[in-house]
């Protein structure tokens, strides 16, 4: 039960913030990471590996890797990721690897050099995540990439001006996508592929 708040984290050679699993029983859980500026670090802005944490109201900008990287095999209960500005990172804006039952809402994920959000192939399938009320603007290639599901996308704004699709199911993903009440604006390929 830690509060990590009000920090300026910049110009580090690796991740801006990196939170490992901890012990197998409890580990790094029930923490709040909020109101931080995480800028211009050599790798990911935030890497977090466990359940039941809240990441909110942070500026995660111009890092050398992903904006937020979920990395581990213990994300079953879910995370809350909300009200963050994730912009100009040199990787995915948000990587939801091995991640279930998370709530991703009211974030702005802008100008990522890879997809704004990816649910990639990982240790465990990532499903039952709710992604709502976010704004996704421009990335290189596809805006959203999904290897697993089902996941829910509701009330998001998608703006995409480069090549690729708004939302793409990766090879082997035959799960359903629940996508309702989203606004999509693209001048390239199809919205959902």
HELIX and SHEET records of a PDB file:
SHEET    1   A 8 UNK A   3  UNK A   5  0                                        
SHEET    2   A 8 UNK A  32  UNK A  34  1                                        
SHEET    3   A 8 UNK A  54  UNK A  56  1                                        
SHEET    4   A 8 UNK A  80  UNK A  82  1                                        
SHEET    5   A 8 UNK A 103  UNK A 105  1                                        
SHEET    6   A 8 UNK A 130  UNK A 132  1                                        
SHEET    7   A 8 UNK A 151  UNK A 154  1                                        
SHEET    8   A 8 UNK A 177  UNK A 180  1                                        
SHEET    1   B 8 UNK A   8  UNK A  10  0                                        
SHEET    2   B 8 UNK A  37  UNK A  39  1                                        
SHEET    3   B 8 UNK A  59  UNK A  61  1                                        
SHEET    4   B 8 UNK A  85  UNK A  87  1                                        
SHEET    5   B 8 UNK A 108  UNK A 112  1                                        
SHEET    6   B 8 UNK A 135  UNK A 139  1                                        
SHEET    7   B 8 UNK A 157  UNK A 160  1                                        
SHEET    8   B 8 UNK A 183  UNK A 186  1                                        
SHEET    1   C 7 UNK A  17  UNK A  19  0                                        
SHEET    2   C 7 UNK A  46  UNK A  50  1                                        
SHEET    3   C 7 UNK A  68  UNK A  74  1                                        
SHEET    4   C 7 UNK A  94  UNK A  96  1                                        
SHEET    5   C 7 UNK A 117  UNK A 119  1                                        
SHEET    6   C 7 UNK A 144  UNK A 146  1                                        
SHEET    7   C 7 UNK A 167  UNK A 169  1                                        
END                                                                             
